[in-house]
């Protein structure tokens, strides 16, 4: 990849990282505020608990995305950025522009998703 394009991707990754970190900080602040407010009755307590759990899950997803972004920035530094970790072929530039921290080409990602779906079974996540 040309150096100019790599620099644009690096800037995009850094911007995405900062945005995600700000979201995580805001979610942590919101969750702390829910804890500090106290609750009037049992129904409010249930809603508050649900909101805290939701904010916690969002925070987990955000932290995972920051880890993925950091890994992509490391790949940029070591020169392996843009290479599929599964098949070793170049990842399509359009895919990298949409999802700059991706580790796999579209073909390998689809295969991995299919395998994950098979492993999880048809009832995974259903009550």
MOPAC internal coordinates of N, CA, C and O (Angstrom, degrees):
PM7 1SCF
backbone

  N    0.0000 0     0.00 0     0.00 0    0    0    0
  C    1.4497 1     0.00 0     0.00 0    1    0    0
  C    1.5154 1   109.71 1     0.00 0    2    1    0
  O    1.2310 1   121.65 1   -32.94 1    3    2    1
  N    1.2848 1   114.45 1   147.06 1    3    2    1
  C    1.4556 1   117.70 1   179.13 1    5    3    2
  C    1.5202 1   110.94 1   -70.50 1    6    5    3
  O    1.2310 1   121.60 1   -30.59 1    7    6    5
  N    1.3191 1   114.54 1   149.41 1    7    6    5
  C    1.4624 1   120.95 1  -175.95 1    9    7    6
  C    1.5284 1   112.27 1   -59.97 1   10    9    7
  O    1.2310 1   120.28 1   141.17 1   11   10    9
  N    1.3286 1   117.07 1   -38.83 1   11   10    9
  C    1.4693 1   120.38 1  -178.81 1   13   11   10
  C    1.5283 1   110.73 1   -62.37 1   14   13   11
  O    1.2310 1   120.31 1   136.45 1   15   14   13
  N    1.3403 1   117.02 1   -43.55 1   15   14   13
  C    1.4637 1   120.99 1   179.41 1   17   15   14
  C    1.5326 1   110.46 1   -65.36 1   18   17   15
  O    1.2310 1   120.49 1   139.80 1   19   18   17
  N    1.3254 1   116.67 1   -40.20 1   19   18   17
  C    1.4679 1   120.18 1   178.39 1   21   19   18
  C    1.5245 1   111.05 1   -62.89 1   22   21   19
  O    1.2310 1   120.27 1   141.30 1   23   22   21
  N    1.3079 1   117.08 1   -38.70 1   23   22   21
  C    1.4682 1   120.72 1   178.75 1   25   23   22
  C    1.5257 1   110.42 1   -65.71 1   26   25   23
  O    1.2310 1   120.00 1   140.67 1   27   26   25
  N    1.3209 1   117.60 1   -39.33 1   27   26   25
  C    1.4705 1   120.95 1   177.19 1   29   27   26
  C    1.5302 1   110.45 1   -64.06 1   30   29   27
  O    1.2310 1   120.68 1   138.78 1   31   30   29
  N    1.3179 1   116.31 1   -41.22 1   31   30   29
  C    1.4640 1   120.30 1   178.10 1   33   31   30
  C    1.5214 1   110.17 1   -65.27 1   34   33   31
  O    1.2310 1   120.32 1   137.91 1   35   34   33
  N    1.3262 1   116.99 1   -42.09 1   35   34   33
  C    1.4778 1   120.48 1   178.57 1   37   35   34
  C    1.5272 1   110.17 1   -59.02 1   38   37   35
  O    1.2310 1   120.25 1   135.23 1   39   38   37
  N    1.3220 1   117.13 1   -44.77 1   39   38   37
  C    1.4697 1   120.65 1   179.18 1   41   39   38
  C    1.5243 1   111.19 1   -63.66 1   42   41   39
  O    1.2310 1   120.53 1   140.28 1   43   42   41
  N    1.3246 1   116.58 1   -39.72 1   43   42   41
  C    1.4609 1   120.29 1   178.37 1   45   43   42
  C    1.5263 1   110.46 1   -63.83 1   46   45   43
  O    1.2310 1   120.38 1   136.61 1   47   46   45
  N    1.3352 1   116.87 1   -43.39 1   47   46   45
  C    1.4610 1   120.67 1   178.35 1   49   47   46
  C    1.5234 1   111.46 1   -61.83 1   50   49   47
  O    1.2310 1   120.28 1   136.65 1   51   50   49
  N    1.3201 1   117.07 1   -43.35 1   51   50   49
  C    1.4649 1   120.59 1   179.27 1   53   51   50
  C    1.5245 1   111.06 1   -63.70 1   54   53   51
  O    1.2310 1   120.50 1   140.47 1   55   54   53
  N    1.3231 1   116.66 1   -39.53 1   55   54   53
  C    1.4618 1   121.12 1   177.86 1   57   55   54
  C    1.5249 1   110.70 1   -65.49 1   58   57   55
  O    1.2310 1   120.48 1   135.48 1   59   58   57
  N    1.3346 1   116.69 1   -44.52 1   59   58   57
  C    1.4617 1   120.94 1   177.63 1   61   59   58
  C    1.5247 1   110.81 1   -60.72 1   62   61   59
  O    1.2310 1   120.60 1   139.52 1   63   62   61
  N    1.3208 1   116.46 1   -40.48 1   63   62   61
  C    1.4560 1   121.42 1  -179.41 1   65   63   62
  C    1.5245 1   110.92 1   -63.02 1   66   65   63
  O    1.2310 1   120.53 1   133.90 1   67   66   65
  N    1.3197 1   116.58 1   -46.10 1   67   66   65
  C    1.4632 1   121.06 1  -179.76 1   69   67   66
  C    1.5303 1   110.95 1   -64.43 1   70   69   67
  O    1.2310 1   120.55 1   137.73 1   71   70   69
  N    1.3266 1   116.56 1   -42.27 1   71   70   69
  C    1.4633 1   120.51 1   178.60 1   73   71   70
  C    1.5206 1   110.54 1   -60.92 1   74   73   71
  O    1.2310 1   120.40 1   134.30 1   75   74   73
  N    1.3245 1   116.84 1   -45.70 1   75   74   73
  C    1.4584 1   120.91 1  -179.35 1   77   75   74
  C    1.5241 1   111.26 1   -64.63 1   78   77   75
  O    1.2310 1   120.18 1   139.18 1   79   78   77
  N    1.3329 1   117.26 1   -40.82 1   79   78   77
  C    1.4720 1   120.27 1   178.30 1   81   79   78
  C    1.5275 1   110.88 1   -63.10 1   82   81   79
  O    1.2310 1   120.14 1   140.42 1   83   82   81
  N    1.3254 1   117.34 1   -39.58 1   83   82   81
  C    1.4705 1   120.61 1   176.88 1   85   83   82
  C    1.5242 1   111.04 1   -62.95 1   86   85   83
  O    1.2310 1   120.33 1   139.41 1   87   86   85
  N    1.3326 1   116.98 1   -40.59 1   87   86   85
  C    1.4616 1   121.17 1   177.69 1   89   87   86
  C    1.5256 1   110.67 1   -62.99 1   90   89   87
  O    1.2310 1   120.45 1   137.08 1   91   90   89
  N    1.3170 1   116.74 1   -42.92 1   91   90   89
  C    1.4627 1   120.65 1   179.75 1   93   91   90
  C    1.5277 1   110.12 1   -62.87 1   94   93   91
  O    1.2310 1   120.29 1   136.57 1   95   94   93
  N    1.3237 1   117.04 1   -43.43 1   95   94   93
  C    1.4744 1   120.24 1   178.91 1   97   95   94
  C    1.5310 1   110.53 1   -61.28 1   98   97   95
  O    1.2310 1   120.52 1   137.12 1   99   98   97
  N    1.3378 1   116.60 1   -42.88 1   99   98   97
  C    1.4655 1   121.17 1  -179.83 1  101   99   98
  C    1.5222 1   109.92 1   -64.20 1  102  101   99
  O    1.2310 1   119.89 1   137.11 1  103  102  101
  N    1.3253 1   117.81 1   -42.89 1  103  102  101
  C    1.4644 1   121.33 1   179.43 1  105  103  102
  C    1.5247 1   110.91 1   -63.76 1  106  105  103
  O    1.2310 1   120.27 1   140.27 1  107  106  105
  N    1.3196 1   117.09 1   -39.73 1  107  106  105
  C    1.4644 1   120.43 1   177.56 1  109  107  106
  C    1.5220 1   110.64 1   -64.10 1  110  109  107
  O    1.2310 1   120.44 1   139.79 1  111  110  109
  N    1.3291 1   116.76 1   -40.21 1  111  110  109
  C    1.4609 1   121.38 1   178.00 1  113  111  110
  C    1.5240 1   110.26 1   -64.24 1  114  113  111
  O    1.2310 1   120.50 1   136.08 1  115  114  113
  N    1.3367 1   116.64 1   -43.92 1  115  114  113
  C    1.4647 1   121.19 1   178.74 1  117  115  114
  C    1.5247 1   111.03 1   -62.29 1  118  117  115
  O    1.2310 1   120.22 1   137.32 1  119  118  117
  N    1.3201 1   117.19 1   -42.68 1  119  118  117
  C    1.4662 1   121.13 1   179.82 1  121  119  118
  C    1.5296 1   110.18 1   -65.17 1  122  121  119
  O    1.2310 1   119.96 1   138.89 1  123  122  121
  N    1.3138 1   117.69 1   -41.11 1  123  122  121
  C    1.4675 1   121.13 1   178.52 1  125  123  122
  C    1.5232 1   110.40 1   -63.91 1  126  125  123
  O    1.2310 1   120.39 1   141.96 1  127  126  125
  N    1.3310 1   116.85 1   -38.04 1  127  126  125
  C    1.4583 1   120.49 1   178.92 1  129  127  126
  C    1.5244 1   110.60 1   -64.88 1  130  129  127
  O    1.2310 1   119.73 1   142.19 1  131  130  129
  N    1.3173 1   118.12 1   -37.81 1  131  130  129
  C    1.4669 1   121.22 1   177.66 1  133  131  130
  C    1.5233 1   110.88 1   -63.50 1  134  133  131
  O    1.2310 1   120.67 1   141.51 1  135  134  133
  N    1.3033 1   116.33 1   -38.49 1  135  134  133
  C    1.4646 1   120.44 1   179.75 1  137  135  134
  C    1.5202 1   110.19 1   -68.03 1  138  137  135
  O    1.2310 1   120.22 1   139.14 1  139  138  137
  N    1.3416 1   117.18 1   -40.86 1  139  138  137
  C    1.4534 1   122.03 1  -176.17 1  141  139  138
  C    1.5277 1   113.70 1   -73.00 1  142  141  139
  O    1.2310 1   119.67 1   153.64 1  143  142  141
  N    1.3423 1   118.23 1   -26.36 1  143  142  141
  C    1.4558 1   121.39 1  -173.64 1  145  143  142
  C    1.5148 1   113.61 1   -68.46 1  146  145  143
  O    1.2310 1   120.20 1   147.91 1  147  146  145
  N    1.3034 1   117.22 1   -32.09 1  147  146  145
  C    1.4476 1   118.92 1  -172.62 1  149  147  146
  C    1.5201 1   109.01 1    79.04 1  150  149  147
  O    1.2310 1   120.26 1    -8.78 1  151  150  149
  N    1.3294 1   117.10 1   171.22 1  151  150  149
  C    1.4526 1   120.57 1  -174.11 1  153  151  150
  C    1.5184 1   110.17 1  -134.18 1  154  153  151
  O    1.2310 1   121.04 1   -39.82 1  155  154  153
  N    1.3322 1   115.62 1   140.18 1  155  154  153
  C    1.4687 1   120.54 1  -177.42 1  157  155  154
  C    1.5254 1   112.74 1   -76.21 1  158  157  155
  O    1.2310 1   119.27 1   136.69 1  159  158  157
  N    1.3262 1   119.01 1   -43.31 1  159  158  157
  C    1.4542 1   120.66 1  -177.94 1  161  159  158
  C    1.5382 1   110.81 1  -146.50 1  162  161  159
  O    1.2310 1   121.24 1     0.22 1  163  162  161
  N    1.3346 1   115.24 1  -179.78 1  163  162  161
  C    1.4637 1   120.88 1  -174.91 1  165  163  162
  C    1.5318 1   111.97 1   -64.39 1  166  165  163
  O    1.2310 1   119.74 1   143.49 1  167  166  165
  N    1.3435 1   118.11 1   -36.51 1  167  166  165
  C    1.4728 1   120.89 1   178.77 1  169  167  166
  C    1.5209 1   110.07 1   -65.03 1  170  169  167
  O    1.2310 1   120.79 1   137.62 1  171  170  169
  N    1.3250 1   116.10 1   -42.38 1  171  170  169
  C    1.4616 1   119.58 1   177.50 1  173  171  170
  C    1.5232 1   110.92 1   -64.53 1  174  173  171
  O    1.2310 1   120.63 1   143.77 1  175  174  173
  N    1.3265 1   116.40 1   -36.23 1  175  174  173
  C    1.4632 1   120.49 1   178.84 1  177  175  174
  C    1.5282 1   110.40 1   -62.71 1  178  177  175
  O    1.2310 1   120.55 1   136.75 1  179  178  177
  N    1.3401 1   116.55 1   -43.25 1  179  178  177
  C    1.4603 1   120.40 1   178.44 1  181  179  178
  C    1.5158 1   111.58 1   -62.11 1  182  181  179
  O    1.2310 1   120.36 1   136.40 1  183  182  181
  N    1.3197 1   116.92 1   -43.60 1  183  182  181
  C    1.4628 1   121.00 1   178.46 1  185  183  182
  C    1.5232 1   110.52 1   -64.67 1  186  185  183
  O    1.2310 1   120.41 1   137.48 1  187  186  185
  N    1.3054 1   116.82 1   -42.52 1  187  186  185
  C    1.4620 1   121.14 1   179.40 1  189  187  186
  C    1.5233 1   110.67 1   -62.54 1  190  189  187
  O    1.2310 1   120.52 1   136.41 1  191  190  189
  N    1.3374 1   116.60 1   -43.59 1  191  190  189
  C    1.4651 1   120.14 1   178.17 1  193  191  190
  C    1.5220 1   111.11 1   -61.93 1  194  193  191
  O    1.2310 1   120.61 1   137.94 1  195  194  193
  N    1.3275 1   116.45 1   -42.06 1  195  194  193
  C    1.4696 1   120.56 1   178.60 1  197  195  194
  C    1.5241 1   111.06 1   -62.79 1  198  197  195
  O    1.2310 1   120.30 1   137.32 1  199  198  197
  N    1.3077 1   117.04 1   -42.68 1  199  198  197
  C    1.4647 1   120.55 1   179.13 1  201  199  198
  C    1.5246 1   111.53 1   -65.05 1  202  201  199
  O    1.2310 1   120.70 1   138.94 1  203  202  201
  N    1.3355 1   116.28 1   -41.06 1  203  202  201
  C    1.4640 1   119.26 1   178.27 1  205  203  202
  C    1.5272 1   110.78 1   -62.64 1  206  205  203
  O    1.2310 1   120.50 1   138.21 1  207  206  205
  N    1.3291 1   116.65 1   -41.79 1  207  206  205
  C    1.4651 1   120.39 1   179.22 1  209  207  206
  C    1.5299 1   110.38 1   -64.62 1  210  209  207
  O    1.2310 1   120.42 1   137.64 1  211  210  209
  N    1.3089 1   116.79 1   -42.36 1  211  210  209
  C    1.4694 1   121.47 1   178.28 1  213  211  210
  C    1.5317 1   110.47 1   -60.92 1  214  213  211
  O    1.2310 1   120.42 1   133.66 1  215  214  213
  N    1.3162 1   116.79 1   -46.34 1  215  214  213
  C    1.4623 1   120.39 1   179.02 1  217  215  214
  C    1.5247 1   110.75 1   -63.42 1  218  217  215
  O    1.2310 1   120.54 1   143.44 1  219  218  217
  N    1.3209 1   116.58 1   -36.56 1  219  218  217
  C    1.4656 1   120.53 1   178.42 1  221  219  218
  C    1.5333 1   110.59 1   -64.68 1  222  221  219
  O    1.2310 1   120.61 1   135.78 1  223  222  221
  N    1.3420 1   116.44 1   -44.22 1  223  222  221
  C    1.4703 1   120.48 1   178.73 1  225  223  222
  C    1.5267 1   111.07 1   -63.26 1  226  225  223
  O    1.2310 1   120.41 1   138.98 1  227  226  225
  N    1.3222 1   116.81 1   -41.02 1  227  226  225
  C    1.4678 1   119.94 1   176.53 1  229  227  226
  C    1.5249 1   110.60 1   -61.34 1  230  229  227
  O    1.2310 1   120.93 1   139.65 1  231  230  229
  N    1.3246 1   115.83 1   -40.35 1  231  230  229
  C    1.4583 1   119.94 1   178.72 1  233  231  230
  C    1.5197 1   112.03 1   -63.81 1  234  233  231
  O    1.2310 1   120.46 1   139.76 1  235  234  233
  N    1.3342 1   116.73 1   -40.24 1  235  234  233
  C    1.4657 1   120.66 1   177.66 1  237  235  234
  C    1.5226 1   110.55 1   -61.82 1  238  237  235
  O    1.2310 1   120.56 1   134.19 1  239  238  237
  N    1.3252 1   116.54 1   -45.81 1  239  238  237
  C    1.4691 1   120.86 1   179.49 1  241  239  238
  C    1.5287 1   110.32 1   -62.92 1  242  241  239
  O    1.2310 1   120.82 1   140.69 1  243  242  241
  N    1.3077 1   116.03 1   -39.31 1  243  242  241
  C    1.4646 1   120.16 1   178.99 1  245  243  242
  C    1.5180 1   112.13 1   -65.02 1  246  245  243
  O    1.2310 1   120.71 1   137.21 1  247  246  245
  N    1.3259 1   116.25 1   -42.79 1  247  246  245
  C    1.4695 1   119.81 1   178.66 1  249  247  246
  C    1.5288 1   110.65 1   -64.37 1  250  249  247
  O    1.2310 1   120.29 1   142.16 1  251  250  249
  N    1.3202 1   117.06 1   -37.84 1  251  250  249
  C    1.4659 1   120.14 1   178.08 1  253  251  250
  C    1.5254 1   110.32 1   -65.26 1  254  253  251
  O    1.2310 1   120.33 1   139.48 1  255  254  253
  N    1.3302 1   116.98 1   -40.52 1  255  254  253
  C    1.4638 1   119.70 1   178.52 1  257  255  254
  C    1.5332 1   110.75 1   -65.01 1  258  257  255
  O    1.2310 1   120.02 1   141.05 1  259  258  257
  N    1.3202 1   117.56 1   -38.95 1  259  258  257
  C    1.4685 1   120.56 1   177.25 1  261  259  258
  C    1.5274 1   109.91 1   -62.63 1  262  261  259
  O    1.2310 1   119.99 1   140.15 1  263  262  261
  N    1.3358 1   117.62 1   -39.85 1  263  262  261
  C    1.4741 1   120.63 1   176.89 1  265  263  262
  C    1.5311 1   110.96 1   -62.85 1  266  265  263
  O    1.2310 1   120.46 1   139.37 1  267  266  265
  N    1.3314 1   116.72 1   -40.63 1  267  266  265
  C    1.4684 1   120.80 1   178.29 1  269  267  266
  C    1.5278 1   110.95 1   -65.22 1  270  269  267
  O    1.2310 1   120.75 1   139.44 1  271  270  269
  N    1.3100 1   116.18 1   -40.56 1  271  270  269
  C    1.4665 1   120.51 1   178.39 1  273  271  270
  C    1.5222 1   110.09 1   -64.93 1  274  273  271
  O    1.2310 1   120.60 1   135.69 1  275  274  273
  N    1.3256 1   116.47 1   -44.31 1  275  274  273
  C    1.4692 1   119.88 1   177.99 1  277  275  274
  C    1.5225 1   111.23 1   -60.23 1  278  277  275
  O    1.2310 1   120.27 1   140.62 1  279  278  277
  N    1.3373 1   117.09 1   -39.38 1  279  278  277
  C    1.4715 1   120.86 1   178.46 1  281  279  278
  C    1.5328 1   110.04 1   -65.06 1  282  281  279
  O    1.2310 1   120.32 1   140.61 1  283  282  281
  N    1.3353 1   116.99 1   -39.39 1  283  282  281
  C    1.4716 1   120.42 1   178.33 1  285  283  282
  C    1.5220 1   110.60 1   -64.98 1  286  285  283
  O    1.2310 1   120.55 1   139.55 1  287  286  285
  N    1.3235 1   116.55 1   -40.45 1  287  286  285
  C    1.4706 1   119.87 1   177.90 1  289  287  286
  C    1.5371 1   110.24 1   -63.65 1  290  289  287
  O    1.2310 1   120.28 1   142.74 1  291  290  289
  N    1.3227 1   117.07 1   -37.26 1  291  290  289
  C    1.4639 1   120.69 1   176.96 1  293  291  290
  C    1.5287 1   110.44 1   -65.73 1  294  293  291
  O    1.2310 1   120.28 1   139.23 1  295  294  293
  N    1.3395 1   117.07 1   -40.77 1  295  294  293
  C    1.4605 1   119.95 1   177.50 1  297  295  294
  C    1.5328 1   111.01 1   -63.83 1  298  297  295
  O    1.2310 1   120.65 1   145.19 1  299  298  297
  N    1.3216 1   116.36 1   -34.81 1  299  298  297
  C    1.4720 1   119.37 1   175.24 1  301  299  298
  C    1.5242 1   109.97 1   -62.29 1  302  301  299
  O    1.2310 1   120.70 1   137.42 1  303  302  301
  N    1.3381 1   116.27 1   -42.58 1  303  302  301
  C    1.4648 1   120.68 1  -178.89 1  305  303  302
  C    1.5272 1   112.06 1   -66.65 1  306  305  303
  O    1.2310 1   120.64 1   140.21 1  307  306  305
  N    1.3397 1   116.39 1   -39.79 1  307  306  305
  C    1.4699 1   117.56 1  -175.41 1  309  307  306
  C    1.5324 1   113.91 1   -90.86 1  310  309  307
  O    1.2310 1   120.79 1   178.91 1  311  310  309
  N    1.3348 1   116.09 1    -1.09 1  311  310  309
  C    1.4617 1   119.87 1   174.85 1  313  311  310
  C    1.5115 1   115.84 1    87.89 1  314  313  311
  O    1.2310 1   119.73 1  -175.04 1  315  314  313
  N    1.3295 1   118.13 1     4.96 1  315  314  313
  C    1.4647 1   120.21 1  -179.34 1  317  315  314
  C    1.5251 1   112.94 1   -96.38 1  318  317  315
  O    1.2310 1   120.34 1  -178.21 1  319  318  317
  N    1.3171 1   116.95 1     1.79 1  319  318  317
  C    1.4641 1   120.96 1  -178.09 1  321  319  318
  C    1.5326 1   110.46 1   -62.40 1  322  321  319
  O    1.2310 1   121.27 1   -41.32 1  323  322  321
  N    1.3371 1   115.17 1   138.68 1  323  322  321
  C    1.4601 1   120.22 1   176.96 1  325  323  322
  C    1.5135 1   114.24 1    89.97 1  326  325  323
  O    1.2310 1   120.45 1  -177.34 1  327  326  325
  N    1.3289 1   116.75 1     2.66 1  327  326  325
  C    1.4564 1   121.62 1   178.46 1  329  327  326
  C    1.5287 1   108.25 1  -108.56 1  330  329  327
  O    1.2310 1   120.45 1   -50.57 1  331  330  329
  N    1.3280 1   116.75 1   129.43 1  331  330  329
  C    1.4607 1   121.94 1   179.70 1  333  331  330
  C    1.5237 1   109.52 1   -63.60 1  334  333  331
  O    1.2310 1   120.74 1   -50.93 1  335  334  333
  N    1.3212 1   116.19 1   129.07 1  335  334  333
  C    1.4631 1   120.56 1   179.87 1  337  335  334
  C    1.5300 1   112.33 1   -73.30 1  338  337  335
  O    1.2310 1   120.19 1   164.99 1  339  338  337
  N    1.3310 1   117.25 1   -15.01 1  339  338  337
  C    1.4641 1   119.77 1  -179.49 1  341  339  338
  C    1.5204 1   112.65 1   -91.53 1  342  341  339
  O    1.2310 1   120.34 1   131.17 1  343  342  341
  N    1.3409 1   116.95 1   -48.83 1  343  342  341
  C    1.4736 1   119.62 1  -174.48 1  345  343  342
  C    1.5299 1   113.30 1  -109.59 1  346  345  343
  O    1.2310 1   120.02 1   167.32 1  347  346  345
  N    1.3231 1   117.56 1   -12.68 1  347  346  345
  C    1.4573 1   120.83 1   178.09 1  349  347  346
  C    1.5192 1   114.93 1    82.34 1  350  349  347
  O    1.2310 1   120.27 1  -178.96 1  351  350  349
  N    1.3280 1   117.09 1     1.04 1  351  350  349
  C    1.4653 1   120.14 1   179.01 1  353  351  350
  C    1.5231 1   109.90 1   -86.28 1  354  353  351
  O    1.2310 1   121.02 1   -16.94 1  355  354  353
  N    1.3326 1   115.65 1   163.06 1  355  354  353
  C    1.4673 1   120.91 1   178.93 1  357  355  354
  C    1.5303 1   109.95 1   -67.70 1  358  357  355
  O    1.2310 1   121.05 1   -41.77 1  359  358  357
  N    1.3195 1   115.60 1   138.23 1  359  358  357
  C    1.4638 1   121.75 1   175.32 1  361  359  358
  C    1.5204 1   107.59 1   -82.23 1  362  361  359
  O    1.2310 1   120.67 1   -44.14 1  363  362  361
  N    1.3211 1   116.32 1   135.86 1  363  362  361
  C    1.4549 1   122.31 1  -179.31 1  365  363  362
  C    1.5380 1   110.56 1   -55.89 1  366  365  363
  O    1.2310 1   120.68 1   -44.68 1  367  366  365
  N    1.3283 1   116.31 1   135.32 1  367  366  365
  C    1.4657 1   120.92 1  -178.35 1  369  367  366
  C    1.5228 1   112.25 1   -59.52 1  370  369  367
  O    1.2310 1   119.99 1   142.91 1  371  370  369
  N    1.3217 1   117.63 1   -37.09 1  371  370  369
  C    1.4638 1   120.12 1   179.04 1  373  371  370
  C    1.5309 1   110.21 1   -61.11 1  374  373  371
  O    1.2310 1   120.26 1   140.91 1  375  374  373
  N    1.3337 1   117.11 1   -39.09 1  375  374  373
  C    1.4693 1   120.92 1   177.67 1  377  375  374
  C    1.5229 1   110.68 1   -65.79 1  378  377  375
  O    1.2310 1   120.70 1   137.71 1  379  378  377
  N    1.3170 1   116.27 1   -42.29 1  379  378  377
  C    1.4702 1   119.93 1   179.74 1  381  379  378
  C    1.5234 1   111.63 1   -66.09 1  382  381  379
  O    1.2310 1   120.14 1   146.86 1  383  382  381
  N    1.3207 1   117.34 1   -33.14 1  383  382  381
  C    1.4634 1   119.67 1   178.55 1  385  383  382
  C    1.5203 1   111.00 1   -69.88 1  386  385  383
  O    1.2310 1   120.27 1   145.04 1  387  386  385
  N    1.3283 1   117.08 1   -34.96 1  387  386  385
  C    1.4624 1   121.12 1   179.24 1  389  387  386
  C    1.5235 1   111.21 1   -77.41 1  390  389  387
  O    1.2310 1   120.77 1   136.33 1  391  390  389
  N    1.3124 1   116.14 1   -43.67 1  391  390  389
  C    1.4613 1   122.27 1  -176.76 1  393  391  390
  C    1.5280 1   108.72 1  -131.91 1  394  393  391
  O    1.2310 1   120.60 1  -101.23 1  395  394  393
  N    1.3303 1   116.46 1    78.77 1  395  394  393
  C    1.4708 1   119.66 1  -170.57 1  397  395  394
  C    1.5217 1   115.77 1   -65.86 1  398  397  395
  O    1.2310 1   119.67 1   168.10 1  399  398  397
  N    1.3215 1   118.23 1   -11.90 1  399  398  397
  C    1.4668 1   119.01 1   178.75 1  401  399  398
  C    1.5245 1   112.79 1  -102.64 1  402  401  399
  O    1.2310 1   120.51 1  -167.39 1  403  402  401
  N    1.3388 1   116.63 1    12.61 1  403  402  401
  C    1.4556 1   119.47 1  -179.76 1  405  403  402
  C    1.5265 1   110.77 1   -65.55 1  406  405  403
  O    1.2310 1   121.18 1   -30.88 1  407  406  405
  N    1.3255 1   115.36 1   149.12 1  407  406  405
  C    1.4685 1   121.80 1  -179.60 1  409  407  406
  C    1.5234 1   111.92 1  -108.20 1  410  409  407
  O    1.2310 1   120.56 1   168.65 1  411  410  409
  N    1.3353 1   116.54 1   -11.35 1  411  410  409
  C    1.4461 1   120.02 1  -174.04 1  413  411  410
  C    1.5301 1   111.65 1  -129.64 1  414  413  411
  O    1.2310 1   121.36 1   -28.42 1  415  414  413
  N    1.3250 1   115.00 1   151.58 1  415  414  413
  C    1.4558 1   119.93 1   171.47 1  417  415  414
  C    1.5280 1   107.60 1   -69.96 1  418  417  415
  O    1.2310 1   120.65 1   -14.03 1  419  418  417
  N    1.3058 1   116.36 1   165.97 1  419  418  417
  C    1.4573 1   120.75 1  -176.50 1  421  419  418
  C    1.5264 1   111.96 1   -61.43 1  422  421  419
  O    1.2310 1   120.17 1   138.67 1  423  422  421
  N    1.3097 1   117.28 1   -41.33 1  423  422  421
  C    1.4680 1   121.27 1  -179.52 1  425  423  422
  C    1.5261 1   110.73 1   -60.86 1  426  425  423
  O    1.2310 1   120.12 1   131.72 1  427  426  425
  N    1.3115 1   117.38 1   -48.28 1  427  426  425
  C    1.4725 1   121.14 1  -179.13 1  429  427  426
  C    1.5241 1   111.01 1   -67.43 1  430  429  427
  O    1.2310 1   120.01 1   143.64 1  431  430  429
  N    1.3365 1   117.58 1   -36.36 1  431  430  429
  C    1.4688 1   120.48 1   179.06 1  433  431  430
  C    1.5242 1   110.54 1   -64.67 1  434  433  431
  O    1.2310 1   120.38 1   138.57 1  435  434  433
  N    1.3373 1   116.87 1   -41.43 1  435  434  433
  C    1.4631 1   120.20 1   178.58 1  437  435  434
  C    1.5249 1   110.91 1   -63.08 1  438  437  435
  O    1.2310 1   120.52 1   139.27 1  439  438  437
  N    1.3251 1   116.60 1   -40.73 1  439  438  437
  C    1.4666 1   120.79 1   177.47 1  441  439  438
  C    1.5303 1   109.70 1   -62.46 1  442  441  439
  O    1.2310 1   120.35 1   135.28 1  443  442  441
  N    1.3235 1   116.94 1   -44.72 1  443  442  441
  C    1.4660 1   121.23 1  -179.44 1  445  443  442
  C    1.5293 1   110.95 1   -63.58 1  446  445  443
  O    1.2310 1   120.15 1   138.62 1  447  446  445
  N    1.3258 1   117.32 1   -41.38 1  447  446  445
  C    1.4553 1   120.62 1   179.10 1  449  447  446
  C    1.5274 1   110.96 1   -64.75 1  450  449  447
  O    1.2310 1   120.58 1   140.56 1  451  450  449
  N    1.3175 1   116.50 1   -39.44 1  451  450  449
  C    1.4619 1   120.04 1   178.55 1  453  451  450
  C    1.5260 1   109.83 1   -64.02 1  454  453  451
  O    1.2310 1   120.26 1   136.24 1  455  454  453
  N    1.3336 1   117.11 1   -43.76 1  455  454  453
  C    1.4622 1   120.99 1   178.26 1  457  455  454
  C    1.5253 1   111.55 1   -62.54 1  458  457  455
  O    1.2310 1   120.65 1   138.73 1  459  458  457
  N    1.3427 1   116.37 1   -41.27 1  459  458  457
  C    1.4653 1   120.26 1   178.08 1  461  459  458
  C    1.5212 1   110.86 1   -63.45 1  462  461  459
  O    1.2310 1   120.66 1   140.29 1  463  462  461
  N    1.3289 1   116.34 1   -39.71 1  463  462  461
  C    1.4575 1   121.25 1   179.05 1  465  463  462
  C    1.5198 1   111.13 1   -63.71 1  466  465  463
  O    1.2310 1   120.60 1   137.99 1  467  466  465
  N    1.3143 1   116.46 1   -42.01 1  467  466  465
  C    1.4682 1   120.53 1   179.38 1  469  467  466
  C    1.5282 1   110.40 1   -65.70 1  470  469  467
  O    1.2310 1   120.36 1   137.05 1  471  470  469
  N    1.3257 1   116.91 1   -42.95 1  471  470  469
  C    1.4639 1   121.18 1  -179.11 1  473  471  470
  C    1.5209 1   111.98 1   -64.70 1  474  473  471
  O    1.2310 1   120.51 1   142.45 1  475  474  473
  N    1.3490 1   116.64 1   -37.55 1  475  474  473
  C    1.4513 1   119.60 1  -176.64 1  477  475  474
  C    1.5231 1   112.52 1   -76.15 1  478  477  475
  O    1.2310 1   119.86 1   157.53 1  479  478  477
  N    1.3158 1   117.87 1   -22.47 1  479  478  477
  C    1.4572 1   121.79 1   178.50 1  481  479  478
  C    1.5103 1   112.66 1    79.56 1  482  481  479
  O    1.2310 1   120.64 1   -13.02 1  483  482  481
  N    1.3221 1   116.38 1   166.98 1  483  482  481
  C    1.4596 1   120.90 1  -174.36 1  485  483  482
  C    1.5260 1   114.34 1   -70.23 1  486  485  483
  O    1.2310 1   119.12 1   154.98 1  487  486  485
  N    1.3239 1   119.28 1   -25.02 1  487  486  485
  C    1.4601 1   121.03 1  -175.16 1  489  487  486
  C    1.5186 1   113.86 1   -97.89 1  490  489  487
  O    1.2310 1   120.03 1  -175.51 1  491  490  489
  N    1.2989 1   117.55 1     4.49 1  491  490  489
  C    1.4723 1   121.06 1  -177.58 1  493  491  490
  C    1.5285 1   109.82 1   -60.12 1  494  493  491
  O    1.2310 1   120.47 1   -52.88 1  495  494  493
  N    1.3145 1   116.71 1   127.12 1  495  494  493
  C    1.4485 1   121.90 1   176.55 1  497  495  494
  C    1.5195 1   114.41 1    82.82 1  498  497  495
  O    1.2310 1   119.53 1  -177.22 1  499  498  497
  N    1.3201 1   118.49 1     2.78 1  499  498  497
  C    1.4534 1   121.29 1   179.21 1  501  499  498
  C    1.5163 1   109.30 1  -102.98 1  502  501  499
  O    1.2310 1   121.49 1   -31.65 1  503  502  501
  N    1.3266 1   114.75 1   148.35 1  503  502  501
  C    1.4640 1   119.61 1   178.29 1  505  503  502
  C    1.5087 1   110.90 1   -89.12 1  506  505  503
  O    1.2310 1   120.10 1   180.00 1  507  506  505

